[in-house]
Amino acid sequence: MIDLLKGLNFELLFEAAVDAMLLVDDKGAIVVANNPAYQMLGYTSEILCGLKVEALMPSRFRHNHHQHRTSYVQNPDKRAMGSGRPLVVLRQDGKELEVNIGLSPINTGQKRYNLVTIYEADTLRRAEESFKSSEERLQLAKEAAGLGVFDFDSNQNVLHWDERMRELWGAESEESVIPEKRFVSVIHPADRLARQAALEAAINPKGKGEYHAEYRIINPNTLVERWVSAVGRMHFEDGVAMRLVGVARDITEQKNLEKKLQEQRAEAESISQQMVAAHTASAIAHELNQPLAAISAYSEVALHAMQASTLYPDNLKQALEGCVVQSNRAGRSLHELLDFLQKSDLVTERFDLNEVVIDALNNVRVSDYLEFYPAMHLEKNLPEVLGNRIHVQKILVNLLVNAVEAMRGAKIKNSVITVSVRTSNASNMAHVSVQDKGPGLDAETAKRVFDPFFTTKKSGIGMGLAISRALTEANGGQLWLDLNTDIGATFHFTLPFAP
């Protein structure tokens, strides 16, 4: 390495470079080369250094190359010889290599050099072909999966989308960029809050930037409703959300299948509940039959004694005492039976209550209860709760279904169910509220709403709220009805935070 160029870190550059590189002076002589150049050309440093560049070319190309080099010296902004076409160089063994060559001028202030980088043409072609094949495979995979690609600019509130996205959204124009407002206008009104919540979670710099949302879109031309699943990742700069890049796909068939399965599960659960209720009623009837029969017999004795012209106080007292004893026996039997039925091992875990609320809403909406609009108010960064996830989801589903049926029974259009999750400062527990816009409950119904087998529905066994209260208490919380609401009915329940 010549001393003049050591200060320019050429030694480090040549050692790190993976491409063949030559340093050529303004006379066309090779000053120095790196190891990849020696390996490509088959020369040793003693032979290669000092050679003219023309010596590396077949004689039939040397005249043209001299013209190219002269042109380059006269036009130092030029960066390649051969006008982008492959050139031919000779290895020391006489083998010809088709290559592409790049030139960069270097001026040390005292002397001018050219840095020559040599690329094998086959290598470039293979790289280009490989890249093209990868693009084709990616395009085929995207088409096979039915994926649409979108790029949302969160600062400009515009969305870049591809042809598949435009097809899903029913866009007639071929605009590649549209305002977010127009994009959202096609989303079902009941799903916009859930989509916005997913977007806000992705924008939050404290999160992972992951975006996942499922929502319905209504084609503005055909009014056909379809389900879409969108996933993506938010890109940040200095902690500020800049771009959300992701893909979307049509999951309508999957949702329809889920709905059928949900209907089958709901039907099976209804049958199961009816069987449980029947067995429970049978067991209660069996346990109460004897004491009730005894109460009836003692009552008849007392009645006859009172109706007789001559009273026998001892007989009357004995009959009444028998009624009391048998009544207490019936009460004990009933409580023992209920205690037995409620006994089970409770498996608890830590979980995100907001996620369970969203899951419960989705479960209700994919069943036969689609015509309602959920309004969610979920406290961000809510601590995890401790309980049985399945039990809590069951409680929420029961409350949501009751709310929907109450509004349906009152024939309320555009029915809204408001679900709120917050921290209860009074008890330091998670507090969930479910409020509907239905007719509400009168005072007498409100008193009995949690009683087993009490129902205001034409079909139903009246165990939903009783079971929900039992499940809430088993998980360390409380479930109650708010009697101070002016519109509809509002149920609340609490759950303990995980330690």
C-alpha positions as MATLAB code, in Angstrom:
seq = 'MIDLLKGLNFELLFEAAVDAMLLVDDKGAIVVANNPAYQMLGYTSEILCGLKVEALMPSRFRHNHHQHRTSYVQNPDKRAMGSGRPLVVLRQDGKELEVNIGLSPINTGQKRYNLVTIYEADTLRRAEESFKSSEERLQLAKEAAGLGVFDFDSNQNVLHWDERMRELWGAESEESVIPEKRFVSVIHPADRLARQAALEAAINPKGKGEYHAEYRIINPNTLVERWVSAVGRMHFEDGVAMRLVGVARDITEQKNLEKKLQEQRAEAESISQQMVAAHTASAIAHELNQPLAAISAYSEVALHAMQASTLYPDNLKQALEGCVVQSNRAGRSLHELLDFLQKSDLVTERFDLNEVVIDALNNVRVSDYLEFYPAMHLEKNLPEVLGNRIHVQKILVNLLVNAVEAMRGAKIKNSVITVSVRTSNASNMAHVSVQDKGPGLDAETAKRVFDPFFTTKKSGIGMGLAISRALTEANGGQLWLDLNTDIGATFHFTLPFAP';
ca = [
       0.000    0.000    0.000;
       1.536    3.349   -0.980;
       2.185    5.745    1.901;
       0.261    8.541    0.223;
      -3.021    6.596    0.522;
      -2.600    5.122    4.004;
      -4.130    8.230    5.524;
      -7.306    7.598    3.489;
      -7.908    4.253    5.287;
      -7.554    2.290    2.049;
      -5.946   -0.611    3.889;
      -9.019   -0.987    6.072;
     -11.329   -0.546    3.072;
      -9.558   -3.188    1.030;
      -9.471   -5.690    3.885;
     -13.219   -5.290    4.583;
     -14.433   -5.270    0.959;
     -15.986   -8.458   -0.422;
     -15.949   -7.242   -4.026;
     -12.844   -7.236   -6.248;
     -11.291   -3.760   -6.124;
      -8.351   -2.158   -7.983;
      -6.746    1.209   -7.378;
      -5.602    2.643  -10.731;
      -3.600    5.826  -11.282;
      -4.350    8.417  -13.934;
      -1.986    6.620  -16.354;
      -4.043    3.448  -16.175;
      -1.547    1.489  -14.055;
      -2.761   -0.740  -11.239;
      -1.378    0.559   -7.952;
      -2.895   -1.941   -5.513;
      -5.598   -4.636   -5.418;
      -7.422   -6.502   -2.680;
      -7.625  -10.263   -2.045;
     -10.980  -10.776   -3.854;
      -9.353   -9.213   -6.968;
      -6.385  -11.574   -6.773;
      -8.744  -14.556   -6.387;
     -11.010  -13.455   -9.268;
      -8.180  -12.689  -11.707;
      -5.726  -15.390  -10.603;
      -2.762  -12.995  -10.280;
      -0.287  -12.527   -7.470;
       0.329   -9.046   -6.089;
       3.860   -8.982   -7.581;
       2.483   -9.529  -11.095;
      -0.786   -7.574  -10.927;
       0.474   -4.356   -9.352;
       2.101   -2.193  -12.001;
       0.164   -3.709  -14.921;
      -1.846   -1.476  -17.181;
      -5.620   -2.016  -16.967;
      -5.604   -2.741  -20.723;
      -3.484   -5.825  -20.021;
      -6.473   -7.433  -18.302;
      -8.568   -7.220  -21.467;
      -8.535   -9.281  -24.633;
      -6.775   -7.523  -27.490;
     -10.028   -7.081  -29.426;
     -11.413   -4.818  -26.632;
      -8.298   -2.792  -25.774;
      -8.861    0.014  -28.281;
     -12.438    0.547  -27.110;
     -11.346    0.412  -23.496;
      -8.665    3.071  -24.126;
     -11.395    5.334  -25.507;
     -13.582    4.641  -22.469;
     -10.731    5.426  -20.064;
      -9.813    8.639  -21.948;
     -13.496    9.664  -21.857;
     -13.632    8.955  -18.151;
     -10.534   11.092  -17.427;
     -12.102   13.919  -19.409;
     -15.482   13.426  -17.697;
     -14.742   12.537  -14.070;
     -18.442   12.424  -13.125;
     -18.856    9.278  -15.198;
     -19.089    6.226  -12.949;
     -19.024    3.191  -15.234;
     -17.313    1.910  -18.310;
     -19.122    0.116  -21.075;
     -22.378    2.157  -20.713;
     -23.794   -0.469  -18.357;
     -23.055   -3.370  -20.722;
     -20.914   -6.269  -19.448;
     -17.168   -6.116  -20.233;
     -14.671   -8.957  -20.656;
     -11.465   -9.348  -18.602;
      -8.712  -11.964  -18.821;
      -7.604  -14.127  -15.949;
      -3.905  -14.944  -15.767;
      -4.699  -18.448  -17.066;
      -6.287  -16.908  -20.194;
      -9.893  -17.580  -19.207;
     -12.279  -14.764  -20.125;
     -14.729  -13.404  -17.495;
     -17.763  -11.327  -18.318;
     -17.959   -8.551  -15.724;
     -19.492   -5.218  -14.852;
     -17.178   -2.470  -13.711;
     -17.816    0.565  -11.534;
     -15.461    3.564  -11.332;
     -15.089    6.154   -8.585;
     -12.579    9.045   -8.763;
     -10.263    9.702   -5.822;
      -8.299   12.954   -5.638;
      -5.617   13.170   -2.950;
      -4.752   16.752   -3.812;
      -1.449   15.704   -5.372;
      -2.550   12.906   -7.626;
      -5.753   11.480   -9.125;
      -6.730    7.806   -8.834;
      -9.653    5.692   -9.927;
     -11.188    3.046   -7.704;
     -12.302    0.182   -9.943;
     -14.845   -2.299   -8.562;
     -15.344   -5.504  -10.552;
     -18.555   -7.557  -10.384;
     -19.017  -10.844  -12.195;
     -21.874  -10.403  -14.647;
     -23.217  -13.887  -13.867;
     -23.352  -13.047  -10.179;
     -25.363   -9.906  -10.873;
     -27.667  -11.742  -13.217;
     -28.211  -14.516  -10.687;
     -28.925  -11.947   -7.977;
     -31.368  -10.133  -10.243;
     -33.042  -13.386  -11.257;
     -33.211  -14.510   -7.634;
     -34.742  -11.186   -6.619;
     -37.226  -11.372   -9.470;
     -38.136  -14.949   -8.541;
     -38.577  -13.938   -4.902;
     -40.858  -11.103   -5.964;
     -42.870  -13.474   -8.142;
     -43.155  -16.047   -5.330;
     -44.216  -13.319   -2.904;
     -46.820  -12.069   -5.374;
     -48.142  -15.611   -5.937;
     -48.300  -16.236   -2.188;
     -50.083  -12.912   -1.663;
     -52.611  -13.721   -4.383;
     -53.126  -17.283   -3.107;
     -53.808  -16.002    0.413;
     -55.968  -13.164   -0.890;
     -53.875  -10.614    0.973;
     -54.221   -6.895    0.487;
     -51.334   -4.632    1.489;
     -51.781   -1.235    3.156;
     -49.436    1.478    4.438;
     -51.056    4.002    6.786;
     -49.314    7.354    7.320;
     -50.417    8.323   10.847;
     -49.162   11.899   10.509;
     -50.872   12.734    7.217;
     -53.885   10.467    7.948;
     -53.693    8.934    4.492;
     -53.552    5.307    3.492;
     -51.627    3.715    0.619;
     -53.258    0.508   -0.594;
     -52.868   -2.042   -3.356;
     -55.321   -3.455   -5.864;
     -56.567   -6.226   -3.549;
     -57.381   -3.716   -0.801;
     -59.315   -1.589   -3.280;
     -61.198   -4.697   -4.390;
     -62.141   -5.607   -0.797;
     -63.297   -2.049   -0.090;
     -65.275   -1.840   -3.329;
     -63.316    1.183   -4.570;
     -64.179    2.033   -8.163;
     -61.213    4.326   -8.795;
     -57.606    3.176   -8.991;
     -56.318    5.727   -6.479;
     -53.339    4.315   -4.609;
     -53.677    6.861   -1.787;
     -56.904    7.810    0.023;
     -57.782    9.755    3.190;
     -58.251    7.593    6.280;
     -61.747    9.047    6.737;
     -62.891    7.523    3.431;
     -61.217    4.214    4.337;
     -63.055    4.064    7.692;
     -66.411    5.016    6.151;
     -66.698    1.521    4.632;
     -66.190   -0.186    8.016;
     -69.378   -1.263    9.807;
     -70.392    1.459   12.343;
     -70.525   -1.129   15.144;
     -66.901   -2.129   14.505;
     -65.211    1.260   14.201;
     -64.549    1.596   17.930;
     -62.845   -1.807   18.074;
     -60.705   -0.939   15.036;
     -59.806    2.444   16.569;
     -58.860    0.752   19.862;
     -56.510   -1.607   17.997;
     -54.964    1.357   16.156;
     -54.426    3.295   19.398;
     -52.751    0.260   20.960;
     -50.347    0.069   18.002;
     -49.612    3.811   18.164;
     -48.760    3.629   21.882;
     -44.927    3.882   22.050;
     -44.930    1.849   25.281;
     -46.377   -1.145   23.455;
     -44.902   -3.463   20.845;
     -46.413   -1.620   17.881;
     -48.443   -4.702   16.910;
     -51.773   -4.153   15.165;
     -54.529   -6.755   14.943;
     -58.178   -6.011   14.253;
     -61.192   -7.886   12.923;
     -64.135   -5.925   11.609;
     -66.895   -5.930    9.036;
     -66.900   -3.834    5.874;
     -69.933   -2.960    3.775;
     -69.262   -2.694    0.051;
     -70.704    0.721   -0.929;
     -71.727   -0.554   -4.360;
     -73.285   -3.940   -3.577;
     -73.995   -3.405    0.172;
     -72.547   -6.879    0.727;
     -71.138   -7.288    4.228;
     -67.822   -9.094    4.711;
     -65.443   -9.761    7.592;
     -61.820   -8.616    7.328;
     -58.805   -9.479    9.471;
     -55.968   -6.930    9.448;
     -52.521   -7.348   10.989;
     -49.543   -5.027   10.852;
     -46.763   -3.277   12.695;
     -46.305    0.373   13.551;
     -42.949    1.981   12.749;
     -41.655    4.666   15.106;
     -39.124    7.480   14.787;
     -37.838    8.974   18.047;
     -40.798    7.476   19.879;
     -43.369    8.933   17.455;
     -45.635    6.626   15.430;
     -45.063    7.247   11.728;
     -46.297    4.375    9.541;
     -48.471    1.318   10.005;
     -47.647   -1.326    7.396;
     -49.788   -4.439    7.224;
     -51.984   -6.840    5.312;
     -55.704   -7.572    5.310;
     -57.618  -10.669    4.230;
     -61.223  -11.720    3.817;
     -62.312  -14.026    6.684;
     -66.058  -14.059    5.952;
     -66.220  -17.838    5.483;
     -64.304  -18.390    8.698;
     -66.682  -16.091   10.601;
     -69.728  -17.828    9.140;
     -68.329  -21.161   10.285;
     -67.620  -19.719   13.737;
     -71.200  -18.465   13.889;
     -72.580  -21.919   13.079;
     -70.324  -23.523   15.677;
     -71.349  -20.882   18.217;
     -75.024  -21.562   17.517;
     -74.429  -25.284   17.972;
     -72.550  -24.669   21.229;
     -75.310  -22.335   22.452;
     -77.935  -24.949   21.626;
     -75.929  -27.664   23.367;
     -75.407  -25.421   26.405;
     -79.112  -24.622   26.536;
     -79.955  -28.339   26.496;
     -77.307  -28.949   29.147;
     -78.728  -26.193   31.335;
     -82.227  -27.588   30.955;
     -80.974  -31.036   31.956;
     -79.151  -29.579   34.967;
     -82.266  -27.661   35.922;
     -84.396  -30.792   35.536;
     -82.015  -32.884   37.652;
     -81.782  -30.088   40.230;
     -85.557  -29.745   40.392;
     -85.898  -33.515   40.681;
     -83.358  -33.655   43.508;
     -85.048  -30.761   45.313;
     -88.472  -32.383   44.895;
     -87.123  -35.656   46.271;
     -85.533  -33.990   49.299;
     -88.562  -31.833   50.057;
     -91.285  -34.385   49.393;
     -91.194  -36.068   52.810;
     -91.042  -32.930   55.002;
     -93.745  -31.250   52.888;
     -95.983  -34.307   53.204;
     -95.428  -34.298   56.977;
     -96.203  -30.562   57.160;
     -99.425  -31.208   55.248;
    -100.425  -34.017   57.621;
     -99.689  -32.011   60.771;
    -101.570  -29.035   59.341;
    -104.652  -31.193   58.722;
    -104.523  -32.451   62.321;
    -104.307  -28.896   63.626;
    -107.136  -27.782   61.341;
    -109.396  -30.639   62.500;
    -108.567  -29.888   66.108;
    -109.502  -26.253   65.684;
    -112.731  -27.146   63.882;
    -113.804  -29.664   66.561;
    -116.213  -28.478   69.175;
    -113.882  -29.681   71.867;
    -110.304  -28.438   71.652;
    -107.339  -30.530   72.657;
    -104.501  -28.053   73.275;
    -101.873  -30.752   73.560;
    -102.765  -32.265   70.190;
    -102.883  -28.838   68.559;
     -99.513  -27.892   70.045;
     -97.966  -31.174   68.902;
     -99.249  -30.687   65.363;
     -97.896  -27.153   65.122;
     -94.531  -28.190   66.565;
     -94.371  -30.926   63.930;
     -94.935  -28.316   61.199;
     -92.031  -26.237   62.538;
     -89.697  -29.239   62.748;
     -90.495  -30.410   59.242;
     -90.175  -26.854   57.830;
     -86.687  -26.599   59.337;
     -85.841  -30.005   57.904;
     -86.942  -28.899   54.442;
     -84.851  -25.730   54.708;
     -81.747  -27.657   55.807;
     -82.170  -30.162   52.984;
     -82.475  -27.383   50.413;
     -79.338  -25.569   51.651;
     -77.336  -28.794   51.833;
     -78.328  -29.663   48.281;
     -77.392  -26.235   46.921;
     -74.063  -26.308   48.763;
     -73.330  -29.687   47.209;
     -74.211  -28.493   43.702;
     -71.964  -25.420   44.005;
     -68.901  -27.294   45.235;
     -66.061  -27.379   42.664;
     -62.314  -26.764   42.472;
     -61.750  -23.194   41.262;
     -58.746  -22.841   38.942;
     -57.548  -19.230   38.916;
     -55.002  -17.361   36.820;
     -53.808  -13.829   36.114;
     -55.354  -12.315   32.984;
     -56.141   -9.061   31.191;
     -59.782   -8.208   31.931;
     -60.036   -5.907   28.892;
     -59.137   -8.830   26.596;
     -61.850  -11.021   28.168;
     -64.413   -8.233   27.685;
     -63.526   -7.981   23.969;
     -63.660  -11.806   23.615;
     -67.104  -11.916   25.258;
     -68.395   -9.186   22.917;
     -67.079  -11.101   19.915;
     -68.708  -14.330   21.160;
     -72.093  -12.646   21.462;
     -71.803  -10.882   18.128;
     -70.938  -14.035   16.154;
     -73.962  -15.761   17.628;
     -77.517  -14.742   16.891;
     -77.155  -11.385   18.648;
     -75.592   -9.217   15.965;
     -77.888   -6.198   15.961;
     -76.398   -4.103   18.706;
     -73.688   -1.485   18.937;
     -71.059   -1.940   21.641;
     -69.661    1.203   23.264;
     -66.517    0.265   25.160;
     -64.798    2.348   27.803;
     -61.766    0.291   28.818;
     -59.280    1.680   31.308;
     -55.798    1.610   29.799;
     -53.006   -0.163   31.664;
     -55.524   -1.831   33.989;
     -53.699   -4.249   36.327;
     -54.284   -7.947   35.735;
     -57.079   -9.590   37.714;
     -57.023  -12.959   39.456;
     -59.818  -15.390   38.711;
     -61.165  -18.036   36.394;
     -61.159  -16.660   32.847;
     -63.982  -18.986   31.666;
     -66.188  -17.998   34.608;
     -65.680  -14.276   33.965;
     -66.399  -14.678   30.255;
     -69.584  -16.610   31.147;
     -70.705  -13.784   33.452;
     -70.143  -11.191   30.705;
     -71.892  -13.248   28.026;
     -74.934  -13.743   30.312;
     -75.178  -10.005   31.009;
     -74.740   -9.073   27.339;
     -77.326  -11.594   26.117;
     -79.821  -10.375   28.721;
     -79.231   -6.791   27.595;
     -79.753   -7.661   23.920;
     -82.930   -9.641   24.629;
     -84.338   -6.845   26.785;
     -83.890   -4.312   23.988;
     -85.194   -6.745   21.374;
     -88.278   -7.387   23.461;
     -88.898   -3.637   23.604;
     -88.277   -3.381   19.825;
     -85.560   -0.763   20.300;
     -83.670    0.080   17.109;
     -79.980    0.979   17.026;
     -79.604   -0.642   20.433;
     -76.418    0.278   22.290;
     -74.729   -1.662   25.065;
     -72.129    0.254   27.033;
     -69.401   -1.809   28.685;
     -67.076    0.004   31.094;
     -64.000   -1.356   32.839;
     -62.279    0.731   35.485;
     -60.583    0.607   38.858;
     -62.927    0.906   41.834;
     -61.196    3.269   44.247;
     -63.562    2.287   47.049;
     -62.666   -1.424   46.989;
     -59.403   -1.371   44.990;
     -60.867   -3.958   42.630;
     -61.624   -4.091   38.930;
     -65.144   -2.782   38.281;
     -67.174   -3.815   35.215;
     -70.480   -2.211   34.199;
     -72.875   -3.427   31.496;
     -75.624   -0.952   30.606;
     -78.408   -1.311   28.034;
     -81.008    1.094   26.656;
     -83.954   -1.245   27.265;
     -87.150   -0.763   29.308;
     -85.398   -1.438   32.614;
     -86.799   -3.406   35.563;
     -89.650   -2.520   37.884;
     -89.085   -2.585   41.646;
     -90.740   -5.960   42.195;
     -88.778   -7.665   39.399;
     -85.547   -6.087   40.602;
     -86.011   -7.723   44.019;
     -86.270  -11.218   42.514;
     -83.939  -10.926   39.503;
     -81.197  -13.034   41.122;
     -83.565  -15.714   42.473;
     -83.090  -19.213   40.983;
     -85.765  -20.177   38.429;
     -87.154  -16.640   38.279;
     -87.470  -15.325   34.726;
     -89.377  -12.692   32.771;
     -88.661  -14.399   29.430;
     -91.108  -16.555   27.513;
     -88.344  -19.128   27.075;
     -85.736  -19.595   29.733;
     -85.189  -21.329   33.023;
     -84.250  -18.304   35.103;
     -80.811  -19.513   36.146;
     -78.548  -17.106   34.204;
     -78.258  -14.318   36.772;
     -78.292  -16.730   39.710;
     -75.372  -18.638   38.161;
     -73.583  -15.391   37.264;
     -73.805  -14.128   40.858;
     -72.570  -17.481   42.204;
     -69.628  -17.443   39.751;
     -68.754  -13.842   40.658;
     -68.743  -14.592   44.377;
     -66.694  -17.760   43.795;
     -64.073  -15.534   42.092;
     -63.932  -13.141   45.047;
     -66.197  -10.430   43.638;
     -69.768   -9.147   43.834;
     -72.542   -8.824   41.223;
     -75.435   -6.420   41.666;
     -78.115   -4.431   39.842;
     -77.988   -0.628   39.883;
     -81.455    0.600   40.857;
     -80.662    4.277   40.288;
     -80.488    4.322   36.469;
     -83.039    6.365   34.542;
     -82.765    4.419   31.264;
     -82.401    0.693   30.793;
     -80.712   -1.624   33.255;
     -77.139   -1.493   34.541;
     -75.402   -4.460   36.135;
     -72.061   -4.172   37.926;
     -69.568   -6.729   39.111;
     -66.127   -6.566   40.695;
     -63.076   -8.820   40.600;
     -59.905   -8.741   42.710;
     -56.620   -7.602   41.198;
     -53.807  -10.131   41.048;
     -51.317   -9.663   43.897;
];
